[in-house]
Amino acid sequence: MTTVLGSKVILAENVTMVTEFLLLGFSSLGEIQLALFVVFLFLYLAILSGNVTIISVIHLDKSLHTPMYFFLGILSTSETFYTFVILPKMLVNLLSVARIISFTCCALQMFFFLGFAITNCLLLGLMGYDRYAAICHPLHYPILMSWQVCGKLAAACAIGGFLASLTVVNLVFSLPFCSANKVNHYFCDISPVIRLACTNTDVNEFLIFICGVLVLVVPFLFICVSYLCILRTILKIPSAEGRRKAFSTCASHLTVVIVHYGCASFIYLRPTANYVSNKDRLVTVTYTIVTPLLNPVVYSLRNKDVQLAIRKVLGKKGSLKLN
């Protein structure tokens, strides 16, 4: 075996094995990259401040110590880490000529990105169940969604998300990667990386597709069934005000679900051969940047409880400064 230090390959038995990848990202856009850096940096700071605000308000305001806001706080925490895995590296690459990422770091980036992304999918499904239990079974709600149950369900989402991620990453990086090392994306996502493998990937892609169905379609169908039951219950409420109030608790969640599952399904529930770089990068930007930003914006603008809690927390800080 011959090892070449500082090179991207290791020569073994006349086969060059990749040891690092080149993230092409937005390199084709030339000078526009500087403008993109400014825009994405602003959005990243907005995501961080928005999610930290949601987490802090839920922690500080006792009126939000309910299962719905408990799951929202965990979702905001997960989305904060989810963006941290992708955006800092992307911002550095926008200002850098050498957009290199090592083989190991690429695998780790994919593992944590998918782990938090799948956890988010499962959490959104869990939040749908929470709304179903609250509206359709209000008398049994304290038992169905006790703090002990909530903690176990949240832990199951995280464990399930990272186990699924580990499975997918193993299916991708167990493949041999030869001379091709240019990832036509701004991070190590499944399709752009697996396309570089120098062997037939049909079996691995099929297994990854099955994983995608389990973590995207199954929770989404669960949410759909939950909301059909919720809708049936809401329609039985005699007063229009009662119906409006019941549905308003679901509107924010539904908005985030549609954007999150819509974009993720478009990217992951299809063969790798159908990957179209420019179009897919635009959709990927939506679920890696817009969706994490959408979560705090939607919940703070549409949710009166969160709005009131933010005012209370800010009011307390203002009175402390005056004192």
C-alpha positions in Angstrom: 0.0 0.0 0.0 1.3 3.5 -0.9 0.0 6.5 1.1 0.4 10.0 -0.2 0.4 12.6 2.6 -1.5 15.8 1.9 -3.3 14.3 -1.0 -6.9 13.4 -1.4 -6.3 9.8 -2.2 -4.6 6.7 -0.9 -3.2 4.3 -3.5 -4.0 0.7 -2.8 -3.7 -2.2 -5.3 -3.9 0.3 -8.2 -7.2 1.8 -6.9 -7.3 5.4 -5.6 -9.5 5.7 -2.6 -10.9 9.1 -1.6 -9.8 10.6 1.8 -11.4 14.0 1.4 -14.2 15.7 -0.6 -14.4 19.0 -2.3 -17.7 20.8 -1.6 -18.6 22.7 -4.8 -21.5 24.5 -3.0 -22.3 27.8 -4.7 -18.9 28.2 -6.4 -20.5 28.5 -9.9 -22.2 31.8 -8.8 -18.9 33.7 -8.7 -19.1 37.2 -7.1 -22.6 36.6 -5.9 -21.2 34.4 -3.2 -20.3 37.4 -1.1 -23.9 38.6 -1.2 -25.0 35.1 -0.3 -22.6 35.1 2.7 -24.2 38.3 4.0 -27.8 37.0 3.5 -27.1 33.5 5.0 -25.2 35.0 7.9 -28.2 37.2 8.7 -30.6 34.3 8.4 -28.4 32.1 10.6 -28.3 34.8 13.3 -32.0 35.1 13.0 -32.5 31.4 13.4 -30.2 31.3 16.5 -31.9 34.3 18.1 -35.4 33.1 17.3 -34.9 29.6 18.6 -33.0 30.7 21.7 -35.9 33.2 22.4 -38.5 30.4 22.1 -36.4 28.0 24.3 -35.8 30.8 26.9 -39.4 32.0 27.1 -40.7 28.4 27.5 -38.2 27.8 30.3 -38.9 31.1 32.1 -42.7 31.4 31.8 -44.6 28.8 33.9 -47.8 29.2 31.9 -45.9 27.5 29.0 -44.9 24.5 31.1 -47.3 22.2 29.1 -46.6 19.2 26.9 -47.2 21.2 23.7 -44.6 23.8 24.6 -42.3 21.2 26.1 -42.1 19.5 22.6 -41.8 22.9 20.9 -38.8 23.7 23.2 -37.1 20.4 22.2 -37.9 21.0 18.5 -36.3 24.5 18.8 -33.2 23.0 20.5 -32.9 20.3 17.8 -33.3 22.8 15.0 -30.6 25.0 16.6 -28.1 22.1 16.5 -29.4 21.0 13.1 -28.4 24.4 11.5 -25.1 24.5 13.5 -24.1 21.3 11.7 -24.5 22.8 8.2 -24.5 26.6 8.2 -21.1 27.6 9.8 -19.2 25.4 7.4 -21.3 26.7 4.5 -20.5 30.3 5.5 -16.8 29.6 5.7 -16.9 27.9 2.3 -18.6 31.0 0.7 -15.5 33.0 1.5 -12.9 30.3 0.9 -11.3 28.9 -2.2 -10.4 25.5 -0.7 -13.8 24.0 0.2 -12.3 20.7 1.4 -13.9 18.4 4.0 -12.2 15.1 5.1 -13.9 11.8 4.6 -14.5 11.3 8.3 -15.9 14.9 8.8 -18.2 14.4 5.8 -19.6 11.2 7.4 -20.0 13.0 10.8 -21.7 16.0 9.2 -24.2 13.7 7.4 -24.7 11.7 10.6 -25.5 14.7 12.8 -27.5 16.5 10.1 -29.7 13.4 9.4 -29.9 12.7 13.1 -31.4 16.1 14.0 -33.5 16.2 10.8 -35.1 12.8 11.5 -35.6 13.8 15.2 -37.4 16.9 14.0 -39.7 14.8 11.8 -40.5 12.4 14.6 -41.1 15.4 17.0 -43.5 17.0 14.6 -45.4 13.7 14.5 -45.4 13.6 18.3 -46.7 17.2 18.4 -49.6 16.1 16.1 -50.4 13.3 18.6 -50.3 15.8 21.4 -52.9 18.1 19.7 -55.0 15.0 19.0 -54.9 13.9 22.7 -55.7 17.5 23.9 -58.7 18.1 21.5 -60.2 14.6 21.1 -59.5 13.3 24.6 -59.4 16.3 26.9 -60.4 14.4 30.0 -57.7 11.8 29.6 -55.1 14.3 28.4 -53.3 14.6 31.8 -52.8 10.8 31.8 -52.0 10.4 28.1 -49.4 13.2 28.1 -48.0 13.1 31.7 -44.5 14.5 32.1 -43.1 11.0 32.4 -44.8 10.0 29.2 -43.6 13.2 27.4 -40.0 12.6 28.5 -40.0 9.0 27.3 -41.6 10.0 23.9 -39.1 12.8 23.4 -36.2 10.5 24.2 -37.6 7.9 21.8 -37.7 10.5 19.0 -34.0 11.4 19.6 -32.8 7.8 19.9 -34.9 6.7 16.8 -33.6 9.7 14.8 -29.9 9.0 15.4 -30.3 5.2 15.0 -31.9 5.8 11.6 -29.2 8.3 10.8 -26.5 5.8 11.7 -28.1 3.2 9.5 -28.2 5.6 6.5 -24.7 6.9 7.0 -23.4 3.3 7.2 -25.1 2.5 3.9 -23.5 5.5 2.2 -20.0 5.3 3.6 -19.6 1.5 3.4 -19.4 2.0 -0.4 -16.0 2.4 -2.1 -15.1 6.0 -3.2 -12.4 6.1 -5.9 -11.1 9.1 -7.8 -14.2 11.3 -7.9 -14.4 13.6 -4.9 -16.4 16.7 -6.0 -19.6 16.9 -4.0 -22.0 19.0 -6.0 -23.6 20.5 -2.9 -22.8 22.8 0.0 -22.7 20.0 2.6 -22.5 16.2 2.7 -26.0 15.2 1.8 -27.0 11.7 0.7 -27.6 12.0 -3.0 -24.5 14.1 -4.0 -22.2 11.9 -2.0 -23.5 8.5 -3.0 -23.3 9.5 -6.7 -19.5 9.5 -6.3 -19.3 5.9 -5.3 -17.4 3.7 -7.8 -19.7 0.7 -7.6 -23.3 -0.2 -8.1 -25.4 1.6 -5.4 -28.9 0.2 -6.3 -29.2 -2.0 -3.2 -28.0 0.7 -0.8 -30.2 3.4 -2.4 -33.2 1.1 -2.1 -32.5 0.5 1.6 -32.0 4.3 2.1 -35.3 4.9 0.3 -37.0 2.4 2.8 -35.5 4.4 5.7 -36.8 7.6 4.1 -40.4 6.2 3.9 -40.2 5.1 7.5 -39.1 8.5 8.9 -41.0 10.7 6.5 -44.2 9.0 5.2 -45.1 7.1 8.3 -45.0 10.1 10.7 -46.7 12.3 8.0 -49.6 9.8 7.6 -49.8 9.7 11.5 -50.1 13.5 11.5 -52.8 13.3 8.7 -54.9 10.7 10.7 -54.5 12.8 13.9 -55.7 15.9 12.1 -58.7 14.1 10.5 -59.8 13.1 14.0 -59.1 16.6 15.3 -61.2 18.1 12.4 -64.1 15.8 13.1 -64.0 16.8 16.8 -63.7 20.5 16.0 -66.7 20.4 13.7 -68.8 19.0 16.6 -68.1 22.1 18.7 -71.3 24.2 18.7 -69.8 27.7 18.9 -67.8 29.3 16.1 -65.5 30.9 18.7 -64.8 27.4 20.3 -64.0 26.0 16.8 -61.7 28.9 16.0 -59.8 28.6 19.3 -59.4 24.8 18.9 -58.1 25.1 15.4 -55.7 28.0 16.3 -53.7 25.7 18.5 -53.0 23.5 15.5 -52.4 26.1 12.7 -48.8 26.9 13.6 -47.9 23.2 13.8 -49.6 22.5 10.4 -47.7 25.3 8.7 -44.3 23.9 9.9 -45.3 20.3 9.0 -46.3 21.2 5.4 -43.0 23.1 4.6 -40.8 20.6 6.5 -42.3 17.4 5.1 -42.9 18.8 1.6 -39.2 19.8 1.1 -37.7 16.7 2.7 -40.0 14.4 0.7 -39.1 16.1 -2.5 -35.4 15.5 -1.9 -35.2 12.1 -0.2 -38.2 10.1 -1.6 -36.8 9.6 -5.1 -33.9 7.8 -6.8 -30.5 9.4 -6.6 -30.3 9.4 -10.4 -33.0 12.1 -10.4 -30.9 14.5 -8.4 -30.8 17.9 -10.2 -28.1 20.0 -8.5 -29.4 23.6 -8.9 -33.0 22.9 -8.3 -32.3 20.6 -5.4 -29.9 23.1 -3.8 -32.7 25.7 -3.8 -35.1 23.2 -2.1 -32.4 22.2 0.4 -31.8 25.8 1.3 -35.5 25.9 2.1 -35.4 23.1 4.7 -31.9 23.8 6.1 -32.5 27.6 6.5 -36.1 28.6 5.9 -37.7 25.9 8.0 -35.6 26.4 11.1 -36.4 30.1 10.8 -40.1 29.4 10.1 -40.5 27.5 13.4 -39.9 30.5 15.8 -41.5 33.0 13.4 -44.7 31.0 13.0 -45.0 30.2 16.7 -44.3 33.7 17.8 -46.5 35.5 15.3 -49.4 33.1 15.2 -49.4 31.9 18.8 -50.9 34.3 21.4 -49.6 32.3 24.4 -46.0 32.7 23.2 -46.6 36.4 22.3 -47.9 37.0 25.8 -45.1 35.1 27.4 -42.4 37.0 25.4 -44.0 40.3 26.6 -44.1 39.1 30.2 -40.4 38.1 30.1 -39.4 41.3 28.4 -41.5 43.2 30.9 -39.8 41.5 33.9 -36.3 42.3 32.4 -37.4 45.9 31.9 -38.6 46.3 35.5 -35.4 44.7 36.8 -33.3 47.2 34.9 -35.4 50.1 36.3 -35.0 48.8 39.8 
